[in-house]
């Protein structure tokens, strides 16, 4: 049983065969699964999808790409969402300096505002940080001692930066890129990550793992990521599946059913 802790199954990319995928996931043991919001529309659609299966959970938040859309009404709606039991995390939130789809200062302000709310609510964090580790670390450190646990989703930094996040108590999420042939830095991070901080994600429909890179991704492809992590870490596939599932359940407060 493999736990995909980060996917976007609400995406229109799955409109034609979503039910087929969900049925296959349930039959083959790719459960539980967290559907993650990246803006207010996808936070709402993730919530709706999570109601269709007992093993689907959801997260809500506004991605740095959409930081310039953030407003008081969205903030209040997110606070209301966090009161729901199947909403297991605030995210994905953070900073993205690769595309700069929202101004960097706006990203920082919105990230800080969502972090402060998450500190009060106590729900885990799902962090999206790309080419912005310095600023993100500063914002997080300013709230050290107040932050709930969380995961640095689709980790892409160095081993040295990973140690900083780990020291803060965060988990590291590994996605399709860890399977790529030219990803020695990610392999180094995957090897050094403590066993109890390791998570498997797909970020589907994006970032399909090898050997499926030209295809749409979906949560069943966690198998490829788990097998690569087992190879890198010198563990068995079964150990990785069990460990990452236990870690995800613990982080998101999901009880075995």
C-alpha positions in Angstrom: 0.0 0.0 0.0 1.5 3.3 -1.1 0.4 6.7 0.1 0.5 9.5 -2.4 0.7 12.5 -0.1 0.4 15.1 -2.9 -1.7 15.0 -6.1 -4.1 17.1 -8.1 -6.7 14.5 -9.0 -9.3 17.3 -9.3 -7.5 18.6 -12.4 -9.4 18.7 -15.7 -6.7 16.4 -17.0 -8.6 13.6 -15.2 -12.1 14.5 -16.2 -12.4 11.6 -18.7 -11.1 8.8 -16.6 -11.0 10.0 -12.9 -13.5 7.4 -11.7 -11.6 4.6 -13.4 -8.3 5.7 -11.8 -9.9 6.0 -8.4 -11.5 2.6 -8.6 -8.2 1.1 -9.7 -6.3 2.8 -6.9 -8.8 1.4 -4.3 -8.5 -2.1 -5.8 -4.7 -2.1 -5.9 -4.1 -0.5 -2.6 -2.9 3.0 -3.6 -4.6 4.5 -0.6 -4.9 6.8 1.3 -4.3 9.9 -0.9 -4.2 13.6 -0.4 -5.7 15.9 -3.1 -4.0 19.3 -2.8 -5.4 22.8 -3.6 -3.3 25.4 -5.2 -5.8 28.3 -5.4 -9.3 28.8 -4.2 -11.1 27.0 -7.1 -8.9 23.9 -6.8 -9.2 24.0 -3.0 -12.9 23.8 -3.4 -12.7 21.0 -6.1 -10.3 19.1 -3.9 -12.7 19.3 -1.1 -15.6 18.0 -3.3 -13.5 15.1 -4.6 -12.4 14.1 -1.1 -16.1 13.6 -0.2 -16.4 10.8 -2.8 -14.1 8.2 -1.1 -13.4 7.5 2.6 -9.7 7.2 1.8 -9.4 10.6 0.0 -8.3 13.6 2.0 -7.6 17.2 0.9 -5.6 20.3 1.6 -6.4 23.9 0.9 -4.2 26.9 0.3 -3.1 29.5 -2.3 0.1 28.7 -4.3 2.7 31.5 -4.8 1.7 31.6 -8.5 -1.7 32.9 -7.4 -0.5 35.1 -4.5 -1.8 38.3 -6.2 -5.3 36.9 -6.0 -5.3 36.5 -2.3 -7.9 38.6 -0.4 -9.7 38.7 3.0 -12.6 36.6 1.6 -10.2 33.8 0.5 -8.5 34.0 3.9 -11.8 33.6 5.7 -12.9 30.7 3.5 -9.6 28.9 4.1 -10.0 29.3 7.8 -13.5 27.7 7.6 -12.1 24.8 5.4 -9.5 24.1 8.1 -12.2 23.2 10.6 -13.3 20.2 8.5 -11.9 16.9 9.6 -10.9 15.6 6.1 -8.9 18.8 5.4 -5.6 17.6 6.6 -3.2 20.5 5.7 -2.8 24.1 4.7 -1.2 24.2 1.3 0.3 24.2 -1.0 1.8 27.6 0.0 5.2 29.1 -0.3 7.5 31.0 -2.7 8.3 30.4 -6.4 11.0 32.6 -7.9 11.4 30.4 -11.0 8.3 31.7 -12.8 7.5 34.9 -10.8 3.9 34.7 -11.8 3.1 36.9 -8.8 5.4 39.7 -7.6 8.0 38.4 -5.1 7.0 40.8 -2.4 3.4 39.8 -2.7 4.4 36.1 -2.5 6.3 36.8 0.7 3.4 38.7 2.3 0.8 36.0 1.3 3.1 33.2 2.4 3.6 34.9 5.8 -0.1 35.5 6.2 -1.1 31.9 5.5 1.7 30.6 7.8 0.5 32.8 10.7 -3.0 31.4 10.2 -1.7 27.8 10.1 0.3 28.4 13.3 -3.0 29.4 15.0 -5.0 26.5 13.5 -2.3 23.9 14.0 -2.9 22.0 10.7 0.3 20.7 9.0 1.9 22.7 6.2 2.5 21.7 2.5 5.2 24.0 1.3 6.1 24.8 -2.3 9.5 26.4 -2.5 11.3 26.8 -5.8 14.5 28.8 -6.2 13.6 30.8 -3.1 15.0 28.8 -0.2 16.8 31.7 1.4 13.7 33.9 1.7 11.5 30.9 2.6 13.9 29.9 5.4 14.0 33.4 6.8 10.2 33.6 6.9 9.9 30.1 8.5 12.7 30.8 11.1 10.9 34.0 12.2 8.0 31.7 13.3 10.1 28.9 14.8 8.5 27.4 17.9 5.1 28.3 16.5 5.1 26.4 13.3 3.1 23.1 12.9 4.8 20.2 11.2 4.8 20.0 7.5 6.4 18.8 4.3 8.6 20.6 1.8 6.8 19.3 -1.3 8.7 18.1 -4.3 12.0 18.9 -2.6 14.5 20.4 -5.1 17.2 22.0 -3.0 20.6 20.9 -1.9 21.5 18.4 0.9 22.7 21.4 3.0 19.4 23.2 2.6 17.5 19.9 3.3 19.3 19.7 6.7 17.9 23.2 7.6 14.3 22.1 6.8 14.9 18.8 8.7 16.2 20.7 11.7 13.0 22.7 11.6 11.0 19.5 11.9 9.8 19.3 8.3 9.4 16.2 6.1 10.7 16.0 2.6 8.5 15.0 -0.3 10.1 13.1 -3.3 8.4 13.1 -6.7 9.1 12.0 -10.2 12.4 14.0 -10.6 14.1 11.7 -8.1 13.9 9.0 -10.8 15.5 11.1 -13.5 18.9 10.0 -14.8 20.4 13.4 -14.3 19.4 14.0 -10.7 22.5 13.3 -8.5 21.7 16.1 -6.1 18.2 14.7 -5.4 19.6 11.2 -5.0 22.0 12.6 -2.3 19.2 14.2 -0.5 17.0 11.0 -0.7 19.9 9.0 0.7 20.5 11.3 3.7 16.9 12.0 4.6 16.0 10.3 7.9 13.7 7.4 7.5 10.9 9.0 9.6 10.9 12.2 7.4 10.5 10.6 4.0 7.4 11.0 1.9 6.3 9.8 -1.6 4.3 12.2 -3.8 3.4 12.4 -7.5 2.2 16.0 -7.9 0.1 14.4 -10.7 -0.9 15.1 -13.4 2.6 16.8 -13.5 6.2 15.4 -13.4 5.7 11.8 -14.3 8.6 9.6 -13.2 10.9 7.5 -15.5 10.0 5.7 -17.7 6.7 7.6 -18.1 8.0 11.2 -18.5 6.0 11.9 -21.7 2.7 10.7 -20.2 0.2 12.2 -17.8 1.1 11.3 -14.2 -1.3 9.8 -11.7 -1.1 8.5 -8.1 -0.5 4.9 -9.1 3.0 6.0 -10.4 4.1 6.3 -6.8 5.3 2.7 -7.3 8.2 4.0 -9.6 9.2 6.6 -7.1 9.2 4.2 -4.2 11.3 1.7 -6.2 13.8 4.4 -7.0 14.0 5.5 -3.3 14.5 1.8 -2.3 17.4 1.6 -4.8 19.0 4.8 -3.6 18.7 4.0 0.1 19.5 0.3 -0.1 16.2 -0.7 1.3 13.4 -2.9 0.0 10.5 -1.7 -2.0 8.2 -3.0 0.8 10.2 -1.1 3.5 9.8 2.2 1.5 6.1 1.7 1.0 5.5 0.9 4.7 7.7 3.7 6.0 6.4 6.5 3.7 2.8 5.4 4.4 3.3 5.5 8.1 5.1 8.9 7.9 2.2 10.3 5.8 -0.4 9.0 8.2 1.4 10.5 11.2 2.0 13.9 9.6 -1.6 14.3 8.5 -3.2 12.8 11.5 -4.9 10.0 9.5 -6.0 7.0 11.5 -5.8 3.4 10.1 -9.2 2.1 9.1 
